[in-house]
Amino acid sequence: MKTRYTPLVKIKKDTMERSEHDLQQAGHSADDAKMALEQAHIELDGTSIPKAGTMSELLQARMMLAAQRVVIGQKRQNLDAAVLQTEMAREALKSSILEHEKFKYLETEQLETALKERKRKLQRELDEIALQGHHNKKRKK
């Protein structure tokens, strides 16, 4: 049985499913960013400064370390953004679940009200039929 809330429940369910998908995507992005940051740290740890050599080799090694630190900073910012996106997606999911449940409850309430009204109407009709039957029996006697 359709109610006036049925289309809203369907829309809210679709929104909730979209929010779940967004949360999964944000989680994957956060995992990818975390792995990229760990990889950048591993590359930094693997880079060594030469103990001997020309000045240009020492400067080159320092520049490589500085560049790797910049990359790590960017990866850290990416991870922070992905974590923030995940938190926002989680909040959006909570909100959409709440909205879906609210409209589902309203739909259920309206269905129960309609069912009670149908039962009352049926009872009135049965009472009327019974009264008519009773009056018909009296007339025949």
Buried (B, 14 or more C-beta within 10 A) or exposed (E): EEBEBBEBBEEBBEBBEEBBEBBEEBBEBBEEBBEBBEEBBEEBEEEEEEEEEEEEEBEEBEEBBEEBEEBBEEBBEBBEEBBEBBEEBBEBBEEBBEBBEBBBEBBEEBBEEEEEEEEEEEEEEEEEEEEEEEEEEEEEE
